Amino acid sequence: MGLFSKLFGAKVEKDAMDALKTFTQAAVDAQKTQNTQNTPSAQSAPSVNSAPAAAQAYDDEEDGPSGFSWGPKMPAEENQYNFSGTFEQYFDSIFLKEYPQYRVEKEKVGMTLVYTFYNGDCKALVVEILSRTSGAQKRRNDCRKNGVAYLRYYHNYHGWWNVKQYVIQRTNKALGI
């Protein structure tokens, strides 16, 4: 016998439990709807780039709409999740191999990686690699204020794969090459 039935009777307890179940199911349904509307496949084009929460094979996932570097299924092209190292090593390999004409400095700030590209002594680009739960805006705002190109990539956002060619093309565009 539960607390409600002791205080108010078995019928009130049953009604309260039914109402709680209905409320909980409505909340779950609303969350599913919101998640569906916020997935990359529901958007016409990505505005940020990121990827899945863990390096897992998603081959058994349903095919669906996909973009150049996002979608429900991991592309066969090299990306941060099928790369043989960590996401840090993945971005290191791209930035250091593809941009030898720039001095690229890397800094770890907590869980965020910051790559700064220099053309001579001039700061040409700042790239942040951060968690999708990060709300950091300071570096982005500082770059905007100082006229320095800025990019961000998320390292743990399911469906955002950061395929190599996508990272290279976005970086080239930011650098004006």
FENPERA-V175051 format. One record per residue. N is the residue number from 0. OMEGA is omega in whole degrees, 0 to 359 (none if undefined). Layout:
N_OMEGA + N_OMEGA
//
This chain:
0_182 + 1_180 + 2_180 + 3_182 + 4_177 + 5_183 + 6_190 + 7_181 + 8_185 + 9_181 + 10_179 + 11_178 + 12_180 + 13_179 + 14_179 + 15_179 + 16_177 + 17_179 + 18_179 + 19_178 + 20_179 + 21_179 + 22_180 + 23_180 + 24_178 + 25_178 + 26_178 + 27_179 + 28_179 + 29_179 + 30_178 + 31_179 + 32_180 + 33_179 + 34_179 + 35_181 + 36_183 + 37_180 + 38_179 + 39_182 + 40_179 + 41_180 + 42_181 + 43_178 + 44_181 + 45_176 + 46_174 + 47_178 + 48_182 + 49_186 + 50_185 + 51_186 + 52_180 + 53_181 + 54_181 + 55_174 + 56_180 + 57_184 + 58_182 + 59_177 + 60_180 + 61_172 + 62_179 + 63_178 + 64_180 + 65_175 + 66_182 + 67_184 + 68_180 + 69_178 + 70_185 + 71_184 + 72_181 + 73_178 + 74_179 + 75_180 + 76_179 + 77_178 + 78_187 + 79_182 + 80_175 + 81_174 + 82_186 + 83_179 + 84_180 + 85_177 + 86_177 + 87_178 + 88_178 + 89_181 + 90_174 + 91_184 + 92_180 + 93_187 + 94_183 + 95_181 + 96_186 + 97_186 + 98_181 + 99_180 + 100_178 + 101_168 + 102_182 + 103_178 + 104_181 + 105_178 + 106_173 + 107_178 + 108_187 + 109_178 + 110_182 + 111_172 + 112_179 + 113_176 + 114_177 + 115_180 + 116_178 + 117_171 + 118_191 + 119_178 + 120_184 + 121_177 + 122_185 + 123_185 + 124_171 + 125_179 + 126_175 + 127_171 + 128_185 + 129_179 + 130_179 + 131_179 + 132_180 + 133_176 + 134_185 + 135_178 + 136_188 + 137_183 + 138_178 + 139_180 + 140_178 + 141_179 + 142_179 + 143_181 + 144_183 + 145_178 + 146_180 + 147_178 + 148_184 + 149_172 + 150_170 + 151_175 + 152_176 + 153_184 + 154_185 + 155_182 + 156_184 + 157_177 + 158_176 + 159_194 + 160_184 + 161_178 + 162_188 + 163_182 + 164_177 + 165_179 + 166_180 + 167_182 + 168_178 + 169_180 + 170_177 + 171_181 + 172_179 + 173_180 + 174_180 + 175_178 + 176_none
//
